[in-house]
Amino acid sequence: MNFTVTNLASFNGELIVSGLFTNAGGISAGYIARSNGQTWSPVGNGISGGGRVYALSFCNYELYAGGSFASNGGNAGD
């Protein structure tokens, strides 16, 4: 990570992290990334709009990110 991690969650056997970073393990990741224990990858298209993820959760096998951001992977955020 090139900056602070603020949230951690386990989802589908992967570690999901969010925070103030734009790079995870040398990969571009807009404030949210995942690791399978060997490599890092972005979660979708990441978070845009200079926002912040305050919480990570999951329900019915879907990951939810709550916070203040313009969009998450093309979906509008509040």
C-alpha positions in Angstrom: 0.0 0.0 0.0 1.3 3.4 -0.8 -0.8 5.0 2.1 -3.1 4.3 5.0 -5.4 1.2 5.3 -8.5 2.0 7.4 -10.7 -1.1 6.9 -10.2 -4.8 6.7 -12.7 -7.5 5.8 -12.7 -11.2 4.8 -14.9 -12.0 1.8 -15.0 -15.1 -0.4 -11.6 -16.3 0.9 -9.9 -13.0 0.1 -8.7 -10.1 2.3 -10.4 -6.9 1.3 -8.9 -3.6 2.4 -9.9 0.0 1.9 -8.2 3.3 2.9 -6.4 6.3 1.5 -4.2 4.3 -0.9 -4.1 4.3 -4.7 -1.6 1.5 -5.1 -1.6 -2.1 -3.6 1.3 -4.3 -4.3 2.3 -2.4 -7.4 -1.2 -2.5 -8.8 -3.3 0.6 -9.3 -6.2 0.3 -6.8 -8.6 3.2 -6.2 -8.9 3.1 -2.4 -10.1 -0.5 -2.3 -8.2 -3.7 -3.1 -8.2 -7.4 -2.4 -5.6 -10.1 -1.9 -5.8 -13.8 -2.4 -2.8 -14.3 -0.1 -0.3 -14.1 -3.0 -1.3 -11.2 -5.2 -3.2 -7.9 -4.9 -5.8 -6.7 -7.3 -8.3 -3.8 -7.4 -11.9 -4.4 -6.4 -13.9 -3.6 -9.6 -12.9 -0.2 -10.8 -12.2 1.1 -7.3 -13.6 4.2 -5.6 -13.4 7.5 -7.4 -14.1 11.1 -6.6 -11.5 11.4 -3.9 -13.8 9.8 -1.4 -13.3 7.6 1.6 -14.6 4.2 2.5 -15.8 4.1 6.2 -17.1 0.5 6.3 -16.9 -2.8 4.5 -19.5 -5.5 4.9 -21.1 -8.3 3.0 -24.6 -9.7 2.6 -25.9 -12.5 0.4 -22.4 -13.0 -1.1 -22.1 -9.3 -2.2 -19.6 -6.9 -0.9 -20.8 -3.5 0.2 -18.6 -0.4 0.8 -20.1 2.5 2.7 -18.6 5.9 2.8 -18.4 9.3 1.0 -17.4 8.9 -2.6 -18.6 9.9 -6.1 -18.7 6.3 -7.5 -17.6 2.8 -6.9 -17.0 0.8 -10.0 -19.5 2.9 -12.0 -22.2 3.0 -9.3 -23.1 6.3 -7.8 -22.3 6.7 -4.1 -23.6 8.9 -1.3 
